[in-house]
Amino acid sequence: MSLLVTILVGALAGWLAGQVMSGKGYGFIVNLVLGIVGSVVGNWVFDRLNIDFSLGSSLLDSIVIAAAGAIIVLFVAGLIKK
């Protein structure tokens, strides 16, 4: 069950990041990978900045942190691409 939740959170976070950064998604597989990488990046950034983030639901917290990390990943990728 945990793997299924991770996949769903990653896909949703990747889709959210795609909507925020370019206005469209990238497809399920890319959104999934982007969300999972974003989750790692988001957790690392929030930990390094000592940000204690809580909306009252651990699932919602995970989605927001993963989406924030995915946005950071997309932003950095855009800088490198230029």
C-alpha positions as CSV (number, residue, x, y, z in Angstrom):
1,M,0.0,0.0,0.0
2,S,2.9,2.4,0.8
3,L,4.3,2.0,-2.7
4,L,0.9,2.8,-4.2
5,V,0.6,6.0,-2.1
6,T,4.2,7.0,-3.0
7,I,3.3,6.6,-6.7
8,L,0.1,8.6,-6.4
9,V,1.8,11.4,-4.4
10,G,4.7,11.5,-6.9
11,A,2.3,11.7,-9.9
12,L,0.2,14.4,-8.3
13,A,3.2,16.4,-7.2
14,G,4.7,16.2,-10.7
15,W,1.5,17.2,-12.3
16,L,1.1,20.2,-10.0
17,A,4.7,21.3,-10.7
18,G,4.0,21.0,-14.5
19,Q,0.9,23.1,-14.1
20,V,2.7,25.8,-12.1
21,M,5.9,26.0,-14.2
22,S,4.7,25.6,-17.8
23,G,0.9,25.3,-17.7
24,K,0.7,21.7,-18.9
25,G,1.6,18.3,-17.6
26,Y,4.3,16.1,-19.0
27,G,2.6,12.7,-19.1
28,F,2.1,10.2,-16.3
29,I,5.6,8.7,-16.3
30,V,7.5,12.0,-16.4
31,N,5.2,13.5,-13.8
32,L,5.7,10.4,-11.6
33,V,9.5,10.7,-11.8
34,L,9.5,14.4,-11.4
35,G,7.3,14.1,-8.3
36,I,9.5,11.4,-6.7
37,V,12.7,13.4,-7.4
38,G,10.9,16.5,-6.2
39,S,9.9,14.8,-3.0
40,V,13.5,14.1,-2.2
41,V,14.6,17.6,-3.2
42,G,11.7,19.2,-1.3
43,N,12.4,17.2,1.9
44,W,16.1,18.1,1.7
45,V,15.4,21.8,1.1
46,F,12.8,22.0,3.9
47,D,15.2,20.2,6.3
48,R,18.2,22.5,5.4
49,L,16.1,25.6,5.9
50,N,14.6,24.3,9.1
51,I,11.1,24.7,7.8
52,D,8.6,22.8,9.9
53,F,5.7,22.4,7.5
54,S,2.4,21.0,8.6
55,L,-1.1,21.4,7.3
56,G,-2.6,18.8,9.6
57,S,-2.5,15.9,7.2
58,S,0.7,14.0,6.5
59,L,-0.6,13.1,3.0
60,L,-1.3,16.7,2.1
61,D,2.1,17.8,3.6
62,S,3.8,15.2,1.5
63,I,2.1,16.4,-1.7
64,V,2.9,20.1,-1.0
65,I,6.6,19.3,-0.2
66,A,7.0,17.1,-3.2
67,A,5.4,19.6,-5.5
68,A,7.6,22.4,-4.1
69,G,10.7,20.2,-4.7
70,A,9.5,19.3,-8.2
71,I,9.1,23.0,-9.0
72,I,12.6,23.6,-7.8
73,V,13.8,20.7,-10.1
74,L,11.9,22.2,-13.1
75,F,13.3,25.7,-12.4
76,V,16.9,24.4,-12.2
77,A,16.4,22.3,-15.3
78,G,15.1,25.4,-17.1
79,L,18.3,27.3,-16.1
80,I,20.5,24.5,-17.3
81,K,18.6,24.2,-20.6
82,K,19.2,27.8,-21.4
